[in-house]
Amino acid sequence: MQSLQEKASEWSGVDPNDAFAIDQINLYQKLGLQTFINLSTNFYNRVYDDEEEWFRSIFANSKKEDAIQNQYEFFVQRMGGPPLYSQRRGHPALIGRHRPFPVTHQAAERWLHHMQQALDNTTDIDSDSKIKMMNFFRHTAFFLVAGNELKNQKQSIACKHAASKPAAV
Ligand code: HEM
């Protein structure tokens, strides 16, 4: 059976070496905290204003300010900076934390669309950093899609068992 990482590589079209090229350079040192804050603010402004209601509604139960902070603290921590995210929230456990949300292929593409726009509209991000970040985001997004499909499979297996029980009289 294909691992989640293998599915992520196949669906995203991003080789793991490219996805984790963010580890060959310290992007936090290169870009600085404020750039990460600006990037996540730009991203979530787009998400919360999305004309596609189906996508915007995925975030309906989260406060925009919290979503921004959760995201930039995670990016800072993952890209060579201090562990701001884990100090406040614990282990990132991204698949588990996305469990409540419908992380489909379509949702991943929409998330990535907004992230590409946000990267292109945030000042002081050079093109090499943009490419490295986007490869990491793309691979991670489809890793989450693979995790989401596993969750749905487990649920459908559980349903099958329940359905095969003799009907109550
Ligand atoms: C694939 C499409 C994705 C969807 C639909 C999605 C959706 C969401 C939603 C609805 C939240 C809750 C907002 C909040 O309260 O923080 C969230 C949180 C988060 N997402 Fe995603 N996300 C996606 C991809 C990603 C990717 C690619 C990353 C990382 C590269 C990521 C990292 C995070 C982090 C760190 C949080 C905060 C988790 C927490 O502390 O509770 N997400 N996401």
Residues whose N, C-alpha, C, O or C-beta is under 5 A from the ligand:
A	BS01	HEM	I58 F59 S62 D66 A67 N70 Q71 F74 R89 R97 F101 P102 V103 A107 A108 W111 F137 T140 A141 L144
